[in-house]
Amino acid sequence: RQWIPFMGLVIYSIDEDFNLKEFTPGMLALDASATSENIHRWISEVLDSVDLRTSDLAGVTTDNATNVSRASQLTPDLKEAVMLCFSHLQSPHQYCSAARGAPRAQSTADDQPS
């Protein structure tokens, strides 16, 4: 099978009655030009299309890909709002240990991306 990489922008909000709302304003098929600058531009365009600004966002969850993480860092409003997706981590136990203040486990050959 051939996989087509893509990125989606999903917005979650809570209405005045505390009901969770989900909205997907954009999906993008990624190609070789999926640089952090291009992703940042796409996110900005999608937010503009639904009359939102980055300052309206409380948080951003990424798949931990370098280009996506860097794209979020290009916007001052998002630098402190980025959260890593736990299910995308190569070695979640390393991050849990580090978060608790425990020494970080040493990487093994199994931990490295293939």
All heavy atoms as an XYZ file, in Angstrom:
879
protein
N       0.822     -1.192      0.000
C       0.000      0.000      0.000
C       0.860      1.247      0.000
O       1.926      1.260      0.571
C      -0.871      0.053      1.250
C      -2.015     -0.889      1.222
C      -3.028     -0.513      2.251
N      -2.717     -1.119      3.528
C      -3.509     -1.052      4.564
N      -4.634     -0.381      4.493
N      -3.194     -1.627      5.688
N       0.342      2.262     -0.620
C       1.027      3.546     -0.595
C       0.278      4.484      0.342
O      -0.942      4.625      0.261
C       1.076      4.154     -1.986
C       1.836      5.446     -2.016
C       1.995      5.971     -3.430
O       1.683      5.291     -4.386
N       2.479      7.167     -3.550
N       1.012      5.104      1.249
C       0.413      6.012      2.217
C       0.558      7.442      1.736
O       1.573      7.815      1.172
C       1.094      5.863      3.576
C       0.891      4.515      4.168
C       1.741      3.444      4.083
C      -0.237      4.058      4.892
N       1.213      2.357      4.720
C      -0.010      2.714      5.236
C      -1.412      4.650      5.297
C      -0.908      1.958      5.959
C      -2.319      3.899      6.019
C      -2.059      2.574      6.345
N      -0.445      8.236      1.987
C      -0.394      9.653      1.665
C      -0.345     10.408      2.989
O      -1.312     10.400      3.756
C      -1.627     10.092      0.843
C      -1.675      9.318     -0.461
C      -1.597     11.600      0.611
C      -2.937      9.535     -1.259
N       0.785     11.056      3.276
C       0.869     11.799      4.533
C      -0.032     13.030      4.472
O      -0.177     13.659      3.419
C       2.342     12.183      4.630
C       2.846     12.141      3.237
C       2.013     11.125      2.504
N      -0.655     13.359      5.577
C      -1.530     14.513      5.620
C      -1.474     15.164      6.997
O      -0.971     14.590      7.957
C      -2.974     14.126      5.285
C      -3.633     13.308      6.359
C      -4.406     13.924      7.329
C      -3.473     11.938      6.406
C      -5.003     13.174      8.337
C      -4.073     11.181      7.399
C      -4.841     11.802      8.362
N      -1.980     16.364      7.046
C      -2.086     17.087      8.303
C      -3.496     17.654      8.377
O      -4.035     18.129      7.382
C      -1.088     18.239      8.366
C      -1.211     19.026      9.643
S      -0.179     20.508      9.700
C       1.376     19.859      9.217
N      -4.074     17.573      9.531
C      -5.391     18.148      9.739
C      -5.352     19.144     10.872
O      -4.569     19.009     11.805
N      -6.170     20.147     10.748
C      -6.314     21.129     11.810
C      -7.698     20.922     12.428
O      -8.711     21.059     11.742
C      -6.174     22.543     11.253
C      -6.217     23.666     12.272
C      -5.033     23.565     13.233
C      -6.194     24.999     11.568
N      -7.715     20.513     13.680
C      -8.969     20.252     14.396
C      -9.037     21.231     15.566
O      -8.072     21.386     16.312
C      -9.040     18.802     14.923
C     -10.354     18.550     15.639
C      -8.828     17.811     13.791
N     -10.174     21.861     15.689
C     -10.375     22.826     16.772
C     -11.434     22.273     17.722
O     -12.512     21.872     17.291
C     -10.818     24.186     16.212
C      -9.716     24.753     15.314
C     -11.165     25.149     17.345
C     -10.104     26.008     14.574
N     -11.087     22.225     18.997
C     -12.025     21.805     20.036
C     -12.371     23.033     20.867
O     -11.506     23.851     21.173
C     -11.405     20.745     20.941
C     -11.109     19.456     20.236
C      -9.857     19.194     19.703
C     -12.094     18.485     20.107
C      -9.593     18.001     19.049
C     -11.839     17.292     19.453
C     -10.583     17.065     18.930
O     -10.330     15.884     18.287
N     -13.625     23.135     21.231
C     -14.041     24.235     22.091
C     -15.163     23.747     23.000
O     -15.711     22.667     22.810
C     -14.510     25.427     21.253
O     -15.659     25.080     20.501
N     -15.484     24.559     23.975
C     -16.574     24.265     24.897
C     -17.557     25.428     24.799
O     -17.162     26.593     24.901
C     -16.054     24.116     26.341
C     -15.067     22.955     26.416
C     -17.212     23.913     27.314
C     -14.370     22.818     27.744
N     -18.834     25.109     24.581
C     -19.838     26.175     24.464
C     -20.287     26.644     25.847
O     -19.809     26.149     26.874
C     -21.006     25.746     23.573
C     -21.864     24.645     24.167
O     -21.764     24.358     25.388
O     -22.641     24.044     23.409
N     -21.208     27.590     25.856
C     -21.664     28.184     27.124
C     -22.349     27.175     28.043
O     -22.440     27.383     29.243
C     -22.594     29.377     26.863
C     -23.841     29.060     26.068
C     -23.623     29.031     24.555
O     -22.542     29.397     24.069
O     -24.565     28.609     23.868
N     -22.805     26.031     27.506
C     -23.408     24.972     28.315
C     -22.409     23.852     28.635
O     -22.787     22.775     29.064
C     -24.630     24.382     27.600
C     -25.747     25.393     27.456
O     -25.957     26.188     28.399
O     -26.400     25.405     26.393
N     -21.123     24.107     28.372
C     -20.028     23.173     28.629
C     -20.110     21.903     27.785
O     -19.662     20.837     28.198
C     -19.914     22.833     30.117
C     -19.577     24.032     30.946
C     -20.578     24.718     31.621
C     -18.279     24.493     31.027
C     -20.286     25.842     32.366
C     -17.971     25.619     31.773
C     -18.972     26.292     32.437
N     -20.665     22.014     26.584
C     -20.672     20.907     25.633
C     -19.421     21.001     24.777
O     -19.076     22.081     24.294
C     -21.911     20.971     24.727
C     -23.185     20.806     25.517
O     -23.330     19.865     26.275
N     -24.104     21.745     25.358
N     -18.745     19.874     24.591
C     -17.557     19.835     23.770
C     -17.945     19.912     22.297
O     -18.801     19.174     21.828
C     -16.765     18.542     24.034
C     -15.469     18.379     23.245
C     -14.458     19.452     23.617
C     -14.891     16.993     23.495
N     -17.286     20.812     21.575
C     -17.529     20.984     20.142
C     -16.241     20.674     19.401
O     -15.142     20.982     19.875
C     -17.960     22.427     19.828
C     -19.212     22.870     20.554
C     -20.405     22.111     20.065
C     -21.672     22.600     20.751
N     -22.831     21.889     20.304
N     -16.371     20.039     18.241
C     -15.218     19.703     17.402
C     -15.467     20.227     15.998
O     -16.554     20.068     15.442
C     -15.034     18.185     17.360
C     -13.874     17.744     16.509
C     -13.728     16.234     16.473
O     -13.953     15.580     17.508
O     -13.413     15.725     15.392
N     -14.447     20.856     15.421
C     -14.551     21.457     14.101
C     -13.249     21.215     13.353
O     -12.172     21.436     13.905
C     -14.833     22.956     14.268
C     -14.819     23.744     13.001
C     -15.632     23.407     11.930
C     -14.004     24.850     12.883
C     -15.622     24.146     10.761
C     -13.990     25.606     11.729
C     -14.810     25.252     10.660
N     -13.331     20.728     12.125
C     -12.138     20.486     11.300
C     -12.163     21.456     10.120
O     -12.770     21.169      9.093
C     -12.101     19.034     10.798
O     -12.196     18.160     11.915
C     -10.812     18.743     10.049
N     -11.504     22.608     10.262
C     -11.542     23.595      9.186
C     -10.606     23.301      8.021
O     -10.726     23.919      6.971
C     -11.151     24.893      9.875
C     -10.311     24.464     11.018
C     -10.849     23.129     11.450
N      -9.675     22.344      8.185
C      -8.759     22.098      7.076
C      -8.009     20.794      7.161
O      -7.705     20.308      8.248
N      -7.747     20.233      6.000
C      -6.903     19.042      5.840
C      -5.935     19.356      4.700
O      -6.313     20.014      3.725
C      -7.725     17.817      5.466
C      -8.737     17.412      6.518
S      -8.015     16.684      7.975
C      -7.537     15.093      7.387
N      -4.705     18.876      4.805
C      -3.688     19.163      3.802
C      -2.879     17.906      3.526
O      -2.355     17.298      4.456
C      -2.764     20.272      4.318
C      -1.574     20.646      3.454
C      -2.045     21.333      2.173
C      -0.623     21.555      4.221
N      -2.796     17.518      2.252
C      -1.899     16.428      1.852
C      -0.482     16.992      1.846
O      -0.230     18.046      1.260
C      -2.273     15.909      0.475
N       0.422     16.320      2.526
C       1.795     16.807      2.624
C       2.636     16.264      1.479
O       2.454     15.139      1.039
C       2.408     16.388      3.958
C       1.709     16.922      5.196
C       2.348     16.348      6.448
C       1.751     18.440      5.233
N       3.572     17.069      1.041
C       4.521     16.635      0.028
C       5.910     17.070      0.474
O       6.117     17.416      1.626
C       4.137     17.185     -1.354
C       4.076     18.709     -1.381
O       4.645     19.359     -0.478
O       3.458     19.245     -2.310
N       6.841     17.086     -0.445
C       8.224     17.420     -0.102
C       8.355     18.847      0.417
O       9.342     19.183      1.050
C       9.123     17.213     -1.315
N       7.365     19.695      0.173
C       7.462     21.085      0.616
C       6.826     21.290      1.994
O       6.445     22.398      2.339
C       6.795     22.013     -0.404
O       5.412     21.739     -0.474
N       6.750     20.246      2.787
C       6.155     20.352      4.123
C       7.176     20.892      5.119
O       7.457     20.292      6.151
C       5.609     19.005      4.572
N       7.710     22.074      4.801
C       8.660     22.723      5.704
C       7.901     23.398      6.826
O       6.683     23.626      6.734
C       9.488     23.782      4.951
O       8.591     24.814      4.509
C      10.229     23.183      3.762
N       8.602     23.744      7.875
C       7.946     24.417      8.996
C       7.341     25.744      8.551
O       6.245     26.106      8.989
C       8.929     24.624     10.151
O      10.075     25.322      9.726
N       8.019     26.452      7.653
C       7.492     27.729      7.170
C       6.196     27.525      6.382
O       5.228     28.278      6.550
C       8.528     28.443      6.304
C       9.749     28.934      7.063
C      10.782     27.849      7.312
O      10.657     26.729      6.761
O      11.713     28.111      8.094
N       6.144     26.511      5.517
C       4.939     26.251      4.732
C       3.780     25.772      5.612
O       2.634     26.151      5.400
C       5.210     25.238      3.625
C       6.053     25.835      2.515
O       6.152     27.049      2.367
N       6.679     24.984      1.737
N       4.082     24.944      6.602
C       3.045     24.481      7.528
C       2.507     25.656      8.336
O       1.300     25.800      8.509
C       3.582     23.358      8.444
C       3.846     22.102      7.604
C       2.625     23.079      9.589
C       4.590     21.029      8.331
N       3.394     26.506      8.801
C       2.990     27.704      9.543
C       2.079     28.577      8.691
O       1.036     29.055      9.163
C       4.232     28.482      9.974
C       3.928     29.755     10.672
N       3.915     30.962     10.032
C       3.605     29.997     11.961
C       3.602     31.909     10.891
N       3.424     31.351     12.067
N       2.434     28.774      7.438
C       1.617     29.590      6.529
C       0.240     28.948      6.341
O      -0.783     29.629      6.395
C       2.332     29.758      5.187
C       1.620     30.643      4.207
C       2.387     30.936      2.917
N       3.454     30.020      2.546
C       4.757     30.203      2.815
N       5.150     31.275      3.471
N       5.661     29.321      2.438
N       0.200     27.619      6.149
C      -1.073     26.921      5.963
C      -1.956     27.051      7.199
O      -3.153     27.335      7.098
C      -0.834     25.455      5.614
C      -2.101     24.669      5.520
C      -3.016     24.713      4.498
C      -2.621     23.760      6.475
N      -4.064     23.867      4.772
C      -3.841     23.274      5.983
C      -2.170     23.295      7.703
C      -4.619     22.355      6.671
C      -2.943     22.381      8.393
C      -4.145     21.920      7.881
N      -1.390     26.847      8.379
C      -2.163     26.976      9.620
C      -2.730     28.381      9.744
O      -3.901     28.566     10.080
C      -1.304     26.600     10.849
C      -1.001     25.101     10.839
C      -1.996     27.011     12.149
C       0.010     24.666     11.872
N      -1.924     29.387      9.458
C      -2.388     30.774      9.530
C      -3.529     31.023      8.554
O      -4.518     31.680      8.897
C      -1.236     31.742      9.235
O      -0.237     31.623     10.208
N      -3.413     30.488      7.338
C      -4.470     30.659      6.338
C      -5.772     29.983      6.774
O      -6.854     30.547      6.617
C      -4.021     30.106      4.987
C      -2.952     30.937      4.320
C      -2.342     30.262      3.101
O      -2.771     29.137      2.736
O      -1.419     30.858      2.514
N      -5.660     28.786      7.345
C      -6.860     28.078      7.800
C      -7.514     28.832      8.950
O      -8.733     29.014      8.973
C      -6.537     26.620      8.202
C      -7.731     25.965      8.876
C      -6.108     25.820      6.990
N      -6.724     29.288      9.906
C      -7.287     30.055     11.018
C      -7.958     31.333     10.515
O      -9.052     31.685     10.964
C      -6.207     30.380     12.050
C      -5.698     29.207     12.885
C      -4.535     29.649     13.759
C      -6.800     28.593     13.707
N      -7.310     32.017      9.573
C      -7.911     33.230      8.991
C      -9.249     32.921      8.332
O     -10.188     33.708      8.425
C      -6.977     33.871      7.956
C      -5.815     34.604      8.585
O      -5.868     34.904      9.801
O      -4.845     34.890      7.859
N      -9.341     31.760      7.680
C     -10.569     31.413      6.963
C     -11.762     31.204      7.892
O     -12.909     31.288      7.463
C     -10.355     30.166      6.094
O     -10.313     29.000      6.886
N     -11.497     30.929      9.162
C     -12.584     30.756     10.143
C     -12.575     31.879     11.188
O     -13.160     31.748     12.253
C     -12.535     29.359     10.820
C     -12.831     28.265      9.812
C     -11.209     29.132     11.512
N     -11.905     32.976     10.835
C     -11.858     34.179     11.663
C     -11.309     33.919     13.060
O     -11.845     34.407     14.061
C     -13.244     34.832     11.741
C     -13.158     36.296     12.166
O     -12.131     36.935     11.862
O     -14.105     36.781     12.815
N     -10.240     33.126     13.132
C      -9.541     32.882     14.397
C      -8.106     33.364     14.270
O      -7.541     33.398     13.178
C      -9.531     31.388     14.738
C     -10.830     30.796     15.251
C     -10.691     29.287     15.403
C     -11.229     31.416     16.581
N      -7.520     33.700     15.392
C      -6.122     34.103     15.465
C      -5.404     33.129     16.391
O      -6.031     32.482     17.226
C      -5.990     35.533     16.007
C      -6.804     36.565     15.269
C      -6.231     36.823     13.874
N      -7.148     37.623     13.086
C      -7.956     37.126     12.148
N      -7.986     35.844     11.896
N      -8.749     37.905     11.451
N      -4.101     33.062     16.270
C      -3.348     32.173     17.148
C      -3.518     32.563     18.610
O      -3.482     31.709     19.490
C      -1.857     32.151     16.783
O      -1.355     33.491     16.780
C      -1.639     31.511     15.423
N      -3.760     33.833     18.875
C      -3.966     34.273     20.265
C      -5.279     33.748     20.845
O      -5.476     33.770     22.055
C      -3.923     35.798     20.347
O      -4.918     36.368     19.520
N      -6.181     33.249     19.981
C      -7.447     32.659     20.446
C      -7.270     31.226     20.935
O      -8.178     30.671     21.555
C      -8.490     32.643     19.320
C      -8.874     34.034     18.857
O      -8.899     34.952     19.692
O      -9.138     34.195     17.650
N      -6.128     30.610     20.645
C      -5.906     29.200     20.964
C      -5.335     29.043     22.365
O      -4.431     29.766     22.759
C      -4.954     28.571     19.942
C      -5.362     28.710     18.474
C      -4.297     28.087     17.586
C      -6.717     28.081     18.221
N      -5.862     28.070     23.098
C      -5.364     27.788     24.442
C      -4.229     26.780     24.417
O      -3.413     26.726     25.327
C      -6.493     27.265     25.319
N      -4.162     25.963     23.384
C      -3.118     24.950     23.290
C      -3.059     24.355     21.917
O      -3.994     24.468     21.122
N      -1.933     23.720     21.627
C      -1.699     23.067     20.339
C      -1.074     21.716     20.629
O      -0.106     21.626     21.389
C      -0.739     23.893     19.463
C      -0.416     23.176     18.172
C      -1.314     25.271     19.180
N      -1.639     20.657     20.062
C      -1.062     19.323     20.202
C      -0.479     18.917     18.860
O      -1.144     19.027     17.843
C      -2.136     18.298     20.624
O      -2.762     18.761     21.819
C      -1.515     16.936     20.875
N       0.769     18.484     18.867
C       1.423     18.093     17.619
C       1.790     16.614     17.648
O       1.780     15.979     18.699
C       2.714     18.900     17.361
O       3.762     18.400     18.196
C       2.511     20.378     17.611
N       2.156     16.096     16.476
C       2.586     14.704     16.366
C       4.071     14.551     16.666
O       4.644     13.501     16.450
C       2.267     14.162     14.979
C       3.065     14.851     13.890
O       3.782     15.839     14.177
O       2.971     14.408     12.738
N       4.711     15.601     17.144
C       6.123     15.602     17.527
C       7.073     15.625     16.337
O       8.281     15.517     16.517
C       6.466     14.417     18.443
C       5.506     14.293     19.587
O       5.062     15.285     20.137
N       5.146     13.081     19.926
N       6.557     15.756     15.123
C       7.428     15.874     13.958
C       8.164     17.211     14.042
O       7.589     18.222     14.448
C       6.626     15.794     12.668
N       9.420     17.208     13.662
C      10.238     18.407     13.776
C       9.639     19.580     13.020
O       9.572     20.692     13.541
C      11.666     18.121     13.267
O      12.204     17.034     14.026
C      12.564     19.325     13.418
N       9.181     19.346     11.785
C       8.653     20.460     10.998
C       7.379     21.042     11.616
O       7.166     22.247     11.587
C       8.424     20.055      9.543
C       7.512     18.873      9.375
O       7.225     18.137     10.318
N       7.057     18.651      8.158
N       6.546     20.212     12.205
C       5.307     20.701     12.827
C       5.629     21.447     14.124
O       5.080     22.518     14.386
C       4.318     19.544     13.093
C       3.067     20.047     13.779
C       3.984     18.833     11.794
N       6.526     20.898     14.919
C       6.928     21.582     16.163
C       7.557     22.927     15.864
O       7.258     23.925     16.521
C       7.905     20.712     16.956
O       7.277     19.531     17.372
N       8.414     22.974     14.854
C       9.041     24.251     14.477
C       8.017     25.236     13.931
O       8.132     26.436     14.170
C      10.146     24.026     13.458
C      11.388     23.424     14.067
C      12.501     23.317     13.068
N      13.663     22.713     13.686
C      14.622     22.089     13.024
N      14.552     22.009     11.707
N      15.627     21.560     13.657
N       7.029     24.751     13.207
C       5.987     25.638     12.676
C       5.251     26.331     13.816
O       4.966     27.527     13.742
C       5.006     24.851     11.811
N       4.946     25.596     14.872
C       4.251     26.212     15.998
C       5.151     27.197     16.732
O       4.668     28.163     17.325
C       3.710     25.149     16.951
O       4.759     24.365     17.458
N       6.451     26.983     16.687
C       7.389     27.890     17.352
C       7.587     29.200     16.578
O       8.116     30.161     17.116
C       8.742     27.201     17.557
C       8.681     26.011     18.492
C       8.227     26.406     19.878
O       8.769     27.315     20.491
N       7.212     25.732     20.377
N       7.147     29.246     15.323
C       7.271     30.465     14.518
C       6.269     31.539     14.932
O       6.382     32.682     14.506
C       7.089     30.142     13.037
C       8.191     29.299     12.404
C       7.811     28.903     10.983
C       9.522     30.046     12.425
N       5.302     31.170     15.752
C       4.276     32.109     16.204
C       4.451     32.342     17.694
O       4.321     31.410     18.483
C       2.873     31.539     15.927
O       2.770     31.240     14.545
C       1.800     32.525     16.324
N       4.738     33.586     18.093
C       4.964     33.856     19.517
C       3.825     33.386     20.423
O       4.080     32.887     21.521
C       5.112     35.387     19.576
C       5.582     35.761     18.218
C       4.931     34.777     17.270
N       2.572     33.499     19.965
C       1.430     33.079     20.788
C       1.442     31.589     21.087
O       0.836     31.145     22.052
C       0.104     33.395     20.084
C      -0.133     34.875     19.914
O       0.314     35.655     20.775
O      -0.767     35.254     18.915
N       2.091     30.804     20.249
C       2.033     29.348     20.389
C       3.251     28.746     21.066
O       3.233     27.574     21.418
C       1.853     28.701     19.017
C       0.603     29.095     18.253
C       0.529     28.345     16.936
C      -0.640     28.845     19.080
N       4.297     29.505     21.275
C       5.531     28.947     21.830
C       5.317     28.237     23.161
O       5.896     27.202     23.411
C       6.591     30.033     21.981
C       7.237     30.409     20.684
C       8.371     31.373     20.892
C       9.012     31.675     19.554
N      10.161     32.541     19.692
N       4.474     28.783     24.003
C       4.226     28.191     25.321
C       3.007     27.278     25.329
O       2.702     26.674     26.341
C       4.049     29.303     26.362
C       5.229     30.239     26.476
C       6.504     29.526     26.892
O       6.442     28.612     27.727
O       7.575     29.888     26.366
N       2.287     27.172     24.204
C       1.022     26.440     24.172
C       1.145     25.042     23.577
O       0.176     24.310     23.525
C      -0.013     27.238     23.378
N       2.334     24.651     23.136
C       2.501     23.377     22.433
C       2.584     22.210     23.419
O       3.312     22.259     24.400
C       3.763     23.402     21.548
C       4.009     22.055     20.904
C       3.621     24.487     20.492
N       1.781     21.177     23.138
C       1.801     19.944     23.923
C       2.118     18.793     22.973
O       1.599     18.744     21.860
C       0.435     19.706     24.569
C       0.046     20.768     25.555
S      -1.659     20.574     26.093
C      -2.487     21.557     24.838
N       2.959     17.887     23.399
C       3.303     16.744     22.570
C       2.241     15.664     22.704
O       1.704     15.445     23.780
C       4.662     16.182     22.979
C       5.827     17.162     22.915
C       7.105     16.470     23.385
C       5.997     17.722     21.521
N       1.957     14.997     21.606
C       0.985     13.905     21.609
C       1.648     12.667     22.202
O       2.629     12.150     21.660
C       0.505     13.633     20.187
S      -0.578     12.204     20.079
N       1.129     12.193     23.305
C       1.726     11.056     24.008
C       1.799      9.807     23.135
O       2.772      9.069     23.168
C       0.931     10.768     25.287
C       1.597      9.779     26.188
C       2.684     10.155     26.946
C       1.142      8.477     26.262
C       3.315      9.248     27.780
C       1.763      7.560     27.094
C       2.851      7.946     27.853
N       0.785      9.554     22.323
C       0.769      8.331     21.523
C       1.771      8.361     20.368
O       2.048      7.325     19.770
C      -0.634      8.060     20.971
O      -1.012      9.060     20.058
N       2.342      9.527     20.055
C       3.321      9.615     18.983
C       4.772      9.523     19.482
O       5.689      9.557     18.688
C       3.161     10.933     18.214
C       2.061     10.890     17.210
N       0.765     11.209     17.537
C       2.061     10.562     15.899
C       0.018     11.098     16.467
N       0.764     10.697     15.461
N       4.972      9.423     20.769
C       6.329      9.367     21.302
C       6.975      8.028     20.989
O       6.342      6.986     21.069
C       6.323      9.596     22.811
C       5.791     10.952     23.271
C       5.715     10.990     24.789
C       6.647     12.070     22.754
N       8.263      8.057     20.662
C       9.007      6.824     20.387
C       9.152      5.992     21.657
O       9.010      4.795     21.632
C      10.406      7.152     19.836
C      10.404      7.665     18.431
C      10.086      6.571     17.434
O      10.472      5.426     17.620
N       9.374      6.913     16.382
N       9.489      6.644     22.754
C       9.702      5.959     24.032
C       8.985      6.725     25.127
O       9.602      7.490     25.863
C      11.198      5.881     24.344
O      11.868      5.169     23.336
N       7.672      6.529     25.267
C       6.911      7.307     26.254
C       7.453      7.204     27.672
O       7.399      8.163     28.416
C       5.510      6.721     26.159
C       5.431      6.093     24.815
C       6.825      5.630     24.506
N       8.018      6.049     28.043
C       8.518      5.892     29.410
C       9.631      6.882     29.712
O       9.792      7.339     30.829
C       8.991      4.455     29.658
C      10.184      4.073     28.843
N      10.077      3.691     27.514
C      11.499      4.048     29.146
C      11.298      3.430     27.056
N      12.160      3.639     28.014
N      10.427      7.246     28.710
C      11.494      8.215     28.926
C      10.923      9.574     29.297
O      11.421     10.241     30.184
C      12.358      8.353     27.675
C      13.162      7.119     27.367
C      14.002      7.294     26.117
O      13.799      8.219     25.352
N      14.938      6.390     25.919
N       9.865      9.988     28.624
C       9.289     11.295     28.880
C       8.547     11.313     30.210
O       8.573     12.313     30.912
C       8.364     11.708     27.731
C       9.152     11.933     26.470
C       9.385     10.889     25.583
C       9.707     13.168     26.191
C      10.132     11.084     24.438
C      10.455     13.379     25.048
C      10.661     12.333     24.176
O      11.411     12.522     23.055
N       7.908     10.209     30.582
C       7.220     10.139     31.874
C       8.223     10.230     33.007
O       8.010     10.943     33.978
C       6.410      8.857     31.995
S       4.998      8.787     30.903
N       9.332      9.525     32.887
C      10.362      9.569     33.921
C      10.941     10.965     34.055
O      11.131     11.476     35.149
C      11.488      8.579     33.596
O      10.993      7.264     33.587
N      11.192     11.608     32.916
C      11.756     12.955     32.938
C      10.761     13.941     33.545
O      11.142     14.840     34.290
C      12.138     13.390     31.530
N       9.481     13.768     33.244
C       8.460     14.678     33.766
C       8.346     14.561     35.284
O       8.042     15.533     35.964
C       7.117     14.377     33.119
N       8.593     13.372     35.843
C       8.518     13.177     37.289
C       9.810     13.580     37.981
O       9.920     13.479     39.192
C       8.224     11.714     37.600
C       6.824     11.281     37.269
C       6.526      9.913     37.872
N       7.516      8.921     37.541
C       7.422      8.035     36.555
N       6.363      8.032     35.788
N       8.372      7.143     36.339
N      10.819     13.984     37.214
C      12.085     14.375     37.806
C      13.055     13.219     37.957
O      14.145     13.395     38.474
N      12.675     12.047     37.497
C      13.569     10.892     37.572
C      14.614     11.000     36.472
O      14.408     11.683     35.475
C      12.759      9.605     37.404
N      15.724     10.335     36.639
C      16.725     10.354     35.577
C      16.143      9.785     34.292
O      15.379      8.826     34.322
C      17.847      9.456     36.110
C      17.576      9.288     37.561
C      16.120      9.535     37.778
N      16.477     10.383     33.192
C      15.988      9.933     31.892
C      16.691      8.627     31.521
O      17.899      8.508     31.672
C      16.257     10.993     30.832
C      15.695     10.642     29.499
C      15.807     11.776     28.557
N      14.674     12.646     28.799
C      14.178     13.466     27.936
N      14.714     13.560     26.747
N      13.155     14.227     28.218
N      15.938      7.666     31.038
C      16.490      6.374     30.629
C      17.408      6.575     29.425
O      17.207      7.470     28.626
C      15.371      5.410     30.286
N      18.400      5.732     29.331
C      19.299      5.781     28.190
C      18.629      5.198     26.969
O      17.918      4.201     27.061
C      20.590      4.991     28.500
C      21.401      5.579     29.632
C      21.912      6.956     29.289
O      22.389      7.202     28.198
N      21.780      7.884     30.232
N      18.845      5.813     25.816
C      18.286      5.317     24.568
C      18.994      4.034     24.161
O      20.172      3.849     24.432
C      18.443      6.335     23.444
O      17.681      7.463     23.728
N      18.253      3.152     23.534
C      18.828      1.937     22.983
C      18.612      1.960     21.487
O      17.915      2.819     20.960
C      18.140      0.687     23.574
O      16.787      0.690     23.148
C      18.225      0.666     25.093
N      19.174      0.998     20.797
C      18.993      0.918     19.345
C      17.523      0.757     18.999
O      17.062      1.246     17.972
C      19.801     -0.251     18.782
N      16.734      0.103     19.873
C      15.307     -0.076     19.637
C      14.528      1.233     19.689
O      13.454      1.353     19.161
C      14.705     -1.050     20.653
C      15.239     -2.451     20.472
O      15.668     -2.787     19.343
O      15.239     -3.201     21.455
N      15.079      2.229     20.407
C      14.403      3.514     20.558
C      14.560      4.422     19.350
O      13.865      5.407     19.218
C      14.934      4.262     21.773
C      14.575      3.592     23.072
O      13.572      2.875     23.138
O      15.324      3.817     24.032
N      15.512      4.116     18.500
C      15.809      4.991     17.367
C      14.824      4.768     16.251
O      14.454      3.643     15.957
C      17.244      4.736     16.880
C      18.298      4.921     17.943
C      18.217      6.277     18.628
O      18.102      7.285     17.949
N      18.239      6.289     19.935
N      14.400      5.870     15.588
C      13.489      5.723     14.443
C      14.151      4.941     13.329
O      15.348      5.005     13.146
C      13.195      7.152     14.003
C      13.884      8.054     14.956
C      14.719      7.233     15.866
N      13.356      4.189     12.588
C      13.924      3.419     11.487
C      13.756      4.137     10.187
O      13.039      5.059     10.027
C      13.267      2.051     11.412
O      11.870      2.183     11.395
